Amino acid sequence: MKTKLTLIKTLGLLAVVLAFTFSACKKDAGGNIDITGKWAILQFQGIQQYEFKNGNQFQYDIIATDSVTKKIIGYRFRVTGKYSIKNDSLMMFDQVNYSNSKNSYGPVTELIPVSASKTVAYGLSVNSKKNKLSLYFTCPPNADCVPSPMVFSKQ
């Protein structure tokens, strides 16, 4: 009888420890990551920049800036659309792509629509300081993709 009580107490304690362990690993109540704001990758010939707005709207630009004043001097590409986040997945949908017809940088007014709406999915993470956004994707076979993840800095 004493062995049976000890076994029951041990199993009960183990159940409490496991319940505590799994509840501690649970994601926060919302389960979503807040990425509202501007995020950019600085490159040799320009900047890739996402702006995630309230209302789940986003804008992605490839722009050139003045090296001294940092003001925008031209646009090469833009995508607008909507986004949603669930846990560590970012879905971008209802996208409209715009491109400079001269395949160079120019005024935003020279951007013209170039493709229909589509949906893109990424894995995402934000570092503990909340100043780096990493977007993860799978490159299709035989495609020319940039390495994953793309890491954007908070602006």
Order of alpha helices (4+ residues) and beta strands (2+ residues): alpha-beta-beta-beta-beta-beta-beta-beta-beta-beta
